[in-house]
Amino acid sequence: MCLGVEESFQEAKPREAECQQTEIDARTFYSRKQETVRVIPSDSEDSELEKDSEEECTPESGEPCVTQHAVMMENIRSRLKFVNKVEDVKLRKRKSQLYSKEDESAHNNGVLRARLAVFCVVFRLINCLLVQTSFVPDEYWQSVEVSHRMVFKYPLTTSSSAIWLPRIIQALLAAFADVKFFFLVQSLESRDVAKWTFFCHLCSWFSWYCCTRTLTNSMETTITCLALFYFPLPGSKTHSRAVAVMISTVIDCIFYERWTVVQFNFLKFNIFYSVADFYGSHPWHWYFTQGFTVVIGPHLPLFLYGCTLAFRRYKILLAAVIWTLVVYSLLPHKEFRFIYPVLPFCMVFCGISLANLKAWRRTAAFMLLLSNLVAALYTGLIHQRGTLDVMSHLQTLCDVRGISSPLQPDVLFLMPCHSTPFYSHVHCPMKMRFLECPPDLGEEGYVDEADRFYDDPLHWLRTSFPYKSSLPTHLVLFDVLEKEISVFLQGNNFARTAEIFHTHFPEGKVGGSIFIYERH
């Protein structure tokens, strides 16, 4: 210590200013009403002073006892300039970095969400406009054709909104699912992995080809992305599966107008009754050797590498992919679109793989984008577009109906059943007919109309139209059929009026072009 308590006050005075911080432990108290600084000795020195004062202070009269401790403290207070001075204490305002970071993060998240939503909406609307081809008949015959018959009842006015509106709605739903998918991956992985996963998801040629179509599988994939976000996964939200199943069942019952469980119906018709076999079958290994490879496309190397990197973290997703492929492999009837809903699962592994490619990341991303872009544009704008273009051509016949003519339009499609859309793309009640192919529900020796026609086209035409008055005015057929029925066409004065491109890869009964013949 600089000064001992036992030293006299006179000896301490020259050195008081120098040592006051060492000898006195100042405790400062502030208040808004009165601000007074009190200097209090430290606990150890205070106890020592009190001990000395008790020894030295021995009052022998009624006068108050003044101790050395009291004298010294009073003198120190008198020398402090700011003692008993009332001042307004100005507290410095500090903005909490913790709260500022939270506010900034919430703001950035909101901006990101808004920008991402706008981008996805614009992207999927462009996607919708650039898909102008046909994929499978169910795209129309399990969606827009059914709703058209229920709602419009063959309107008398033509309108393109009935064609585009369902697809635009599907595009908006797909955009909503895209946003949720990005934030799901961001909650599970780093921002870098989420970015590359989202990139892989958007540049998938099969997603581009399918997600804006009015297919049940497209809706299934959209709902799968939403389910990944809302249902139990590490970092995602949790909701009751039972509630989802109940809501789905209620909706199904409303539209079926009776109590039904569509999951059981699926098993009954496709497995117990084997109705799906009627539409074709493939070997058991088809999904592993062809189907999955085509659907995932150029992403396949990234997917395989990503599985080695993130197998332990996302084994539940990988198990879902394998389980789906195995279960669908047990069914004889197989299609690419059936396994489309597992594609978002695969994109998680592709994104992780691409994020871990340090040296070759940009090169791999460029090659992935380029290869998918070529496939997406070709399948969306060129491959199998004839079945839609022919309906646009036939739509012009609706104008002929209003003109007094001895022959009203009567169109017969001599094509595999459901090859084209129907009234949903024509929008007028002119007479049209196609070769029917209802499934076999157990009838012995059952053969549908389309099979009977292709067994002997000429015989079918002659027996179906024995009189010229019963002949249709227009025939629509693939070019591969023209040679077989050329005698019938010439004998009944049919002339080709249009040739429409369909595909570069004709197969079986499906030709590369579609012909329209008109009877004169």
Phi, psi and omega per residue, in radians:
M1 nan 2.607 3.098
C2 -1.259 -0.676 -3.118
L3 -2.339 2.377 3.031
G4 -1.499 2.711 -3.136
V5 -1.145 -0.536 -3.079
E6 -1.304 -0.222 3.115
E7 -1.178 2.719 -3.138
S8 -1.321 2.747 -3.099
F9 -1.161 -0.554 -3.122
Q10 -1.175 -0.655 -3.140
E11 -1.250 -0.502 -3.090
A12 -1.377 -0.363 -3.021
K13 -1.060 -0.735 -3.132
P14 -1.129 -0.495 -3.055
R15 -1.865 0.169 -3.070
E16 -1.130 -0.776 -3.100
A17 -1.115 -0.551 -3.076
E18 -1.331 -0.591 -2.973
C19 -1.956 0.147 -3.035
Q20 -1.135 -0.506 3.137
Q21 -1.270 -0.474 -3.130
T22 -1.392 -0.705 -3.043
E23 -1.442 -0.406 -3.024
I24 -2.080 2.193 3.061
D25 -1.616 1.794 -3.053
A26 -1.458 2.233 3.037
R27 -2.010 2.117 -2.994
T28 -1.856 2.265 3.122
F29 -2.082 2.328 -3.122
Y30 -2.056 2.486 3.012
S31 -2.480 2.775 -3.109
R32 -1.380 -0.400 -3.115
K33 -1.434 -0.867 -3.111
Q34 -2.517 2.182 -3.081
E35 -1.888 1.852 -3.138
T36 -2.257 2.279 -3.128
V37 -1.611 2.124 3.115
R38 -1.900 2.378 3.108
V39 -1.857 2.102 -3.046
I40 -2.082 2.361 3.111
P41 -1.132 2.750 3.104
S42 -1.183 2.832 -3.043
D43 -1.053 -0.757 -3.094
S44 -1.148 -0.789 -3.125
E45 -1.239 -0.613 3.140
D46 -1.081 -0.751 3.129
S47 -1.162 -0.615 3.122
E48 -1.183 -0.720 3.116
L49 -1.113 -0.750 -3.126
E50 -1.099 -0.662 3.128
K51 -1.111 -0.786 3.128
D52 -1.116 -0.710 -3.092
S53 -1.173 -0.609 3.121
E54 -1.164 -0.596 3.130
E55 -1.259 -0.685 -3.039
E56 -1.490 -0.495 -3.059
C57 -1.589 1.879 3.104
T58 -2.315 1.514 -3.069
P59 -1.128 2.247 3.115
E60 -1.927 -0.054 3.117
S61 -2.348 -3.014 3.127
G62 -1.426 -0.039 -3.134
E63 -1.272 2.610 -3.137
P64 -1.147 2.567 -3.114
C65 -1.543 2.149 3.123
V66 -1.868 2.041 -3.104
T67 -1.627 2.857 3.079
Q68 -1.084 -0.610 3.122
H69 -1.053 -0.798 -3.113
A70 -1.157 -0.710 -3.137
V71 -1.105 -0.780 -3.113
M72 -1.128 -0.771 -3.132
M73 -1.113 -0.668 3.133
E74 -1.158 -0.695 -3.141
N75 -1.164 -0.692 3.132
I76 -1.137 -0.705 3.128
R77 -1.098 -0.659 -3.118
S78 -1.186 -0.475 -3.124
R79 -1.474 -0.325 3.097
L80 -1.361 2.122 -3.044
K81 -1.154 -0.513 -3.004
F82 -1.696 0.169 3.140
V83 -1.208 2.427 3.094
N84 1.067 0.315 3.111
K85 -1.718 2.103 -3.107
V86 -1.515 2.105 3.135
E87 -2.316 2.620 3.020
D88 -1.375 2.132 -3.141
V89 -1.457 2.129 3.127
K90 -1.670 1.895 -3.138
L91 -1.505 2.309 3.134
R92 -1.324 2.280 3.138
K93 -1.496 2.103 3.095
R94 -1.988 2.231 3.096
K95 -1.411 2.219 -3.098
S96 -1.118 2.185 3.111
Q97 -1.182 -0.541 3.139
L98 -1.100 -0.884 -3.124
Y99 -1.222 -0.607 3.132
S100 -1.133 -0.662 3.109
K101 -1.183 -0.672 3.111
E102 -1.136 -0.765 3.124
D103 -1.109 -0.739 -3.136
E104 -1.149 -0.688 3.126
S105 -1.130 -0.745 3.119
A106 -1.109 -0.692 3.131
H107 -1.141 -0.799 3.137
N108 -1.102 -0.665 3.115
N109 -1.108 -0.730 3.114
G110 -1.129 -0.731 3.109
V111 -1.118 -0.768 3.118
L112 -1.070 -0.753 -3.132
R113 -1.091 -0.751 -3.135
A114 -1.146 -0.803 -3.141
R115 -1.117 -0.712 -3.130
L116 -1.150 -0.703 3.136
A117 -1.106 -0.787 3.128
V118 -1.095 -0.774 3.135
F119 -1.057 -0.803 -3.091
C120 -1.152 -0.672 3.116
V121 -1.106 -0.839 3.136
V122 -1.096 -0.756 -3.113
F123 -1.074 -0.804 -3.102
R124 -1.282 -0.512 3.061
L125 -1.188 -0.719 3.048
I126 -1.103 -0.732 3.069
N127 -0.959 -0.793 -3.128
C128 -1.087 -0.758 -3.099
L129 -1.232 -0.465 -3.090
L130 -1.663 0.135 3.000
V131 -1.893 1.776 -3.031
Q132 -2.183 0.514 -3.114
T133 -2.136 2.980 3.111
S134 -1.772 2.539 3.131
F135 -1.927 -1.257 3.138
V136 -2.383 2.742 -3.120
P137 -1.024 -0.564 -3.094
D138 -1.094 -0.321 3.084
E139 -1.013 -0.507 -3.135
Y140 -1.972 -0.739 -2.971
W141 -1.413 -0.168 3.018
Q142 -1.960 0.228 -3.112
S143 -2.539 -1.522 -2.963
V144 -1.212 -0.569 3.109
E145 -1.168 -0.696 3.112
V146 -1.140 -0.838 -3.119
S147 -1.170 -0.607 3.113
H148 -1.072 -0.758 -3.141
R149 -1.180 -0.634 -3.129
M150 -1.250 -0.648 -2.969
V151 -1.750 -0.926 -2.956
F152 -1.489 -0.500 -3.131
K153 0.950 0.795 3.098
Y154 1.028 1.268 -3.118
P155 -1.098 2.711 -3.092
L156 -1.518 -0.214 -3.128
T157 -1.915 2.516 3.128
T158 -1.436 2.548 -3.136
S159 -2.741 2.250 3.110
S160 -1.418 -0.230 -3.124
S161 -1.095 -0.587 3.138
A162 -1.166 -0.408 3.101
I163 -1.471 -0.796 -3.004
W164 -1.544 -0.544 -3.053
L165 -1.034 -0.824 3.097
P166 -1.035 -0.625 -3.134
R167 -1.283 -0.618 3.088
I168 -1.138 -0.713 3.091
I169 -1.076 -0.749 3.101
Q170 -1.111 -0.648 3.113
A171 -1.125 -0.713 3.123
L172 -1.162 -0.678 3.078
L173 -1.124 -0.693 3.104
A174 -1.118 -0.670 3.108
A175 -1.128 -0.723 3.093
F176 -1.062 -0.745 3.111
A177 -1.155 -0.623 3.100
D178 -1.049 -0.785 -3.138
V179 -1.080 -0.811 -3.141
K180 -1.100 -0.644 -3.140
F181 -1.129 -0.713 3.116
F182 -1.087 -0.838 -3.093
F183 -1.238 -0.454 3.018
L184 -1.105 -0.884 -3.120
V185 -1.124 -0.629 3.121
Q186 -1.133 -0.586 3.108
S187 -1.294 -0.370 -3.121
L188 -1.714 -0.522 -3.060
E189 -2.283 -3.065 3.114
S190 -1.293 2.914 3.115
R191 -1.063 -0.623 -3.131
D192 -1.135 -0.797 3.119
V193 -1.132 -0.721 3.120
A194 -1.067 -0.684 3.141
K195 -1.114 -0.806 -3.095
W196 -1.290 -0.559 3.054
T197 -1.132 -0.732 3.115
F198 -1.139 -0.664 3.079
F199 -1.064 -0.816 3.123
C200 -1.076 -0.684 -3.120
H201 -1.129 -0.767 -3.075
L202 -1.291 -0.544 -3.072
C203 -1.609 0.132 3.078
S204 -1.167 2.152 -3.092
W205 -1.143 -0.614 -3.098
F206 -1.278 -0.612 3.042
S207 -1.125 -0.750 3.087
W208 -1.038 -0.725 -3.072
Y209 -1.234 -0.560 -2.969
C210 -1.929 -0.558 -2.849
C211 -1.144 -0.421 3.132
T212 -1.727 0.103 3.113
R213 -1.468 2.718 -3.141
T214 -1.515 0.979 3.098
L215 -1.795 2.535 3.047
T216 -1.082 -0.562 3.135
N217 -1.187 -0.557 3.069
S218 -1.153 -0.744 3.085
M219 -1.155 -0.656 3.099
E220 -1.053 -0.742 -3.137
T221 -1.166 -0.705 3.078
T222 -1.056 -0.805 3.132
I223 -1.156 -0.575 3.100
T224 -1.093 -0.758 3.095
C225 -1.071 -0.736 3.108
L226 -1.162 -0.673 3.139
A227 -1.145 -0.642 3.090
L228 -1.070 -0.574 -3.126
F229 -1.375 -0.715 -3.001
Y230 -1.656 -0.404 -3.066
F231 -1.669 2.904 -2.971
P232 -1.039 2.043 2.895
L233 -2.609 2.675 3.109
P234 -0.955 2.061 3.134
G235 1.627 -0.124 -3.136
S236 -1.789 2.977 -3.106
K237 -1.445 2.813 -3.058
T238 -2.143 2.301 3.036
H239 -2.382 2.911 -3.056
S240 -1.353 2.233 3.061
R241 -1.184 -0.633 -3.107
A242 -1.065 -0.686 3.131
V243 -1.105 -0.734 3.135
A244 -1.090 -0.750 3.125
V245 -1.130 -0.708 3.133
M246 -1.117 -0.763 3.128
I247 -1.103 -0.759 3.117
S248 -1.055 -0.738 -3.129
T249 -1.143 -0.720 3.130
V250 -1.098 -0.759 3.128
I251 -1.085 -0.751 3.118
D252 -1.070 -0.741 -3.124
C253 -1.151 -0.624 3.120
I254 -1.100 -0.788 -3.082
F255 -1.366 -0.543 3.076
Y256 -1.383 -0.283 -3.108
E257 1.062 0.526 3.052
R258 -2.892 2.830 3.119
W259 -1.239 2.224 -3.128
T260 -2.713 2.750 3.057
V261 -2.196 1.867 -3.010
V262 -1.147 -0.505 3.110
Q263 -1.098 -0.718 3.099
F264 -1.213 -0.654 3.098
N265 -1.053 -0.676 3.116
F266 -1.060 -0.832 3.133
L267 -1.117 -0.709 -3.084
K268 -1.113 -0.831 -3.046
F269 -1.401 -0.637 -3.034
N270 -1.585 -0.417 -3.102
I271 -1.978 -0.933 -3.097
F272 -1.195 -0.780 -3.118
Y273 -1.689 -0.200 3.130
S274 0.941 0.706 3.132
V275 -1.169 -0.590 -3.094
A276 -1.112 -0.453 3.140
D277 -1.061 -0.424 -3.106
F278 -1.080 -0.474 -3.070
Y279 -1.724 0.260 3.068
G280 2.050 2.752 -3.129
S281 -2.494 2.754 3.138
H282 -2.350 2.842 3.092
P283 -1.149 2.795 -3.028
W284 -1.059 -0.506 -3.048
H285 -1.569 0.106 -2.990
W286 -1.029 -0.719 -3.122
Y287 -1.135 -0.610 -3.106
F288 -1.408 -0.554 -3.075
T289 -1.665 -0.435 -3.095
Q290 -2.315 -0.946 -2.980
G291 -1.007 -0.967 -3.091
F292 -1.148 -0.647 3.140
T293 -1.085 -0.706 3.139
V294 -1.241 -0.752 -3.080
V295 -1.125 -0.802 -3.116
I296 -1.385 -0.442 2.999
G297 1.049 -2.379 -3.098
P298 -1.130 -0.182 3.105
H299 -1.304 -0.188 -2.987
L300 -0.964 -0.844 3.122
P301 -1.037 -0.711 3.118
L302 -1.144 -0.670 3.121
F303 -1.093 -0.798 -3.125
L304 -1.126 -0.715 3.113
Y305 -1.188 -0.680 3.118
G306 -1.124 -0.568 3.095
C307 -1.111 -0.617 3.112
T308 -1.265 -0.485 -3.117
L309 -1.446 -0.679 -2.980
A310 -2.131 0.478 -3.114
F311 -1.079 -0.773 -3.088
R312 -1.219 -0.689 -3.094
R313 -1.232 -0.686 -3.028
Y314 -2.161 0.727 3.120
K315 -1.153 -0.423 3.108
I316 -1.184 -0.661 3.104
L317 -1.214 -0.751 3.124
L318 -1.129 -0.669 3.098
A319 -1.116 -0.649 3.116
A320 -1.131 -0.686 3.114
V321 -1.116 -0.868 -3.096
I322 -1.144 -0.722 3.130
W323 -1.036 -0.777 -3.137
T324 -1.092 -0.778 -3.137
L325 -1.117 -0.705 -3.125
V326 -1.172 -0.795 -3.106
V327 -1.114 -0.806 3.134
Y328 -1.195 -0.398 3.087
S329 -1.212 -0.375 3.123
L330 -1.297 -0.317 3.130
L331 -1.567 2.332 -3.135
P332 -1.110 -0.682 -3.111
H333 -1.458 2.139 -3.058
K334 -2.297 2.494 3.084
E335 -2.503 2.693 3.123
F336 -1.026 -0.747 -3.010
R337 -1.174 -0.343 -3.115
F338 -1.112 -0.553 -3.114
I339 -1.749 0.160 3.107
Y340 -1.015 -0.671 -3.111
P341 -1.070 -0.305 3.126
V342 -1.543 -0.066 -3.097
L343 -1.078 -0.706 3.076
P344 -1.031 -0.610 3.074
F345 -1.029 -0.772 -3.104
C346 -1.148 -0.577 -3.119
M347 -1.130 -0.481 3.080
V348 -1.070 -0.786 3.127
F349 -1.199 -0.648 3.122
C350 -1.130 -0.712 3.129
G351 -1.137 -0.748 3.094
I352 -1.080 -0.720 3.127
S353 -1.093 -0.826 -3.105
L354 -1.165 -0.629 3.120
A355 -1.173 -0.433 -3.128
N356 -1.573 -0.092 3.063
L357 -1.488 1.753 -3.057
K358 -1.385 -0.958 -3.041
A359 -1.331 -0.651 -3.015
W360 -1.866 0.287 -3.028
R361 -1.077 -0.903 -3.085
R362 -1.154 -0.671 3.105
T363 -1.120 -0.772 3.126
A364 -1.129 -0.689 3.133
A365 -1.143 -0.709 3.132
F366 -1.135 -0.795 3.133
M367 -1.134 -0.652 3.104
L368 -1.117 -0.786 3.134
L369 -1.127 -0.788 -3.087
L370 -1.116 -0.819 -3.105
S371 -1.154 -0.669 3.108
N372 -1.254 -0.615 -3.133
L373 -1.117 -0.742 3.125
V374 -1.080 -0.828 -3.136
A375 -1.129 -0.707 -3.100
A376 -1.153 -0.782 -3.111
L377 -1.222 -0.654 -3.138
Y378 -1.172 -0.857 -3.123
T379 -1.241 -0.470 -3.114
G380 -1.470 -0.461 -3.055
L381 -2.016 -0.355 -2.999
I382 -2.115 -0.976 -2.987
H383 -1.164 2.143 3.077
Q384 1.066 0.799 3.104
R385 -1.692 -0.201 -3.044
G386 -1.105 -0.614 -3.095
T387 -1.205 -0.351 3.021
L388 -1.546 -0.689 3.138
D389 -1.125 -0.594 -3.128
V390 -1.172 -0.544 3.102
M391 -1.232 -0.622 3.057
S392 -1.123 -0.642 3.105
H393 -1.178 -0.743 -3.136
L394 -1.216 -0.421 -3.136
Q395 -1.076 -0.463 3.125
T396 -1.169 -0.334 3.116
L397 -1.244 -0.284 3.104
C398 -1.107 -0.529 3.123
D399 -1.227 -0.487 -3.131
V400 -1.215 -0.488 -3.092
R401 -1.059 -0.556 -3.100
G402 -1.367 -0.218 -3.128
I403 -1.632 2.368 3.116
S404 -1.140 1.982 -3.089
S405 -2.499 2.499 3.134
P406 -1.130 -0.458 -3.126
L407 -2.047 1.928 3.026
Q408 -1.429 2.613 -3.103
P409 -0.994 2.334 3.108
D410 -2.485 1.861 -2.966
V411 -1.884 2.306 3.070
L412 -2.098 2.175 3.118
F413 -1.629 1.907 3.077
L414 -1.668 1.181 -3.056
M415 -2.426 2.872 3.003
P416 -0.916 2.439 -2.980
C417 -1.010 2.498 3.130
H418 1.109 0.482 3.118
S419 -1.201 -0.505 -3.094
T420 -2.152 2.840 2.912
P421 -1.125 -3.134 -3.097
F422 -2.311 -2.152 -3.038
Y423 -1.129 -0.385 3.115
S424 -1.109 -0.364 -3.134
H425 -1.931 0.038 3.121
V426 -1.976 -0.777 3.031
H427 1.144 0.611 2.956
C428 -2.682 2.609 -3.015
P429 -1.455 0.693 3.050
M430 -1.254 2.763 -3.044
K431 -1.312 2.153 3.087
M432 -2.419 2.610 -3.126
R433 -2.606 2.560 3.082
F434 -2.327 2.868 3.114
L435 -1.237 2.133 -3.047
E436 -1.507 2.659 3.132
C437 -2.581 1.059 3.084
P438 -1.106 2.562 -3.074
P439 -1.180 2.704 3.108
D440 -1.362 2.048 -3.137
L441 -1.810 0.487 3.052
G442 1.889 0.088 3.140
E443 -1.250 2.305 -3.099
E444 -1.235 2.290 3.130
G445 1.189 0.508 -3.062
Y446 -1.292 2.317 3.025
V447 -2.394 2.184 -3.090
D448 -1.363 2.955 -3.056
E449 -1.104 -0.699 -3.123
A450 -1.110 -0.710 3.110
D451 -1.168 -0.669 3.111
R452 -1.117 -0.679 3.120
F453 -1.109 -0.861 -3.058
Y454 -1.268 -0.319 3.037
D455 -1.133 -0.682 3.123
D456 -2.730 1.483 -3.057
P457 -0.984 -0.779 -3.106
L458 -1.114 -0.785 3.138
H459 -1.072 -0.732 -3.134
W460 -1.108 -0.748 -3.114
L461 -1.150 -0.718 -3.098
R462 -1.208 -0.649 3.138
T463 -1.365 -0.512 -3.129
S464 -1.387 -0.511 -3.125
F465 -2.257 1.296 -3.116
P466 -1.218 -0.404 -3.118
Y467 -2.072 2.536 3.140
K468 -1.140 -0.478 3.141
S469 -1.167 -0.374 -3.136
S470 -1.618 -0.040 -3.108
L471 -1.223 2.563 3.045
P472 -1.275 2.852 3.123
T473 -1.481 -0.444 -3.099
H474 -2.384 2.458 3.040
L475 -2.094 2.370 3.099
V476 -2.069 2.152 -3.062
L477 -2.640 2.772 3.038
F478 -1.372 2.681 -3.059
D479 -1.083 -0.455 -3.107
V480 -1.204 -0.265 -3.134
L481 -1.616 -0.293 -2.991
E482 -1.008 -0.764 -3.076
K483 -1.133 -0.644 -3.092
E484 -1.191 -0.562 -3.070
I485 -1.964 0.333 -3.091
S486 -1.081 -0.601 3.125
V487 -1.109 -0.756 3.128
F488 -1.131 -0.710 -3.114
L489 -1.133 -0.792 -3.125
Q490 -1.219 -0.673 -3.105
G491 -1.207 -0.360 -3.130
N492 -1.993 0.382 3.029
N493 1.038 0.691 3.030
F494 -1.570 2.315 3.118
A495 -2.169 2.470 -3.142
R496 -1.275 2.221 -3.120
T497 -1.957 -0.256 -3.129
A498 -2.722 2.531 3.019
E499 -2.260 2.125 -3.015
I500 -2.116 2.238 3.127
F501 -1.158 2.487 3.126
H502 -2.164 -0.953 -3.089
T503 -2.742 2.729 3.036
H504 -1.505 -0.134 -3.063
F505 -2.184 1.268 3.106
P506 -1.151 2.595 -3.102
E507 -2.631 2.165 3.074
G508 1.058 -2.140 -3.109
K509 -1.403 -0.132 -3.138
V510 -1.702 2.057 -3.105
G511 -1.647 3.126 3.136
G512 -1.388 -0.382 -3.136
S513 -2.378 2.817 3.093
I514 -2.046 2.291 3.124
F515 -1.854 2.501 2.997
I516 -2.016 2.116 3.091
Y517 -1.889 2.444 3.115
E518 -2.150 2.415 -3.125
R519 -1.536 2.311 -3.132
H520 -1.908 nan nan
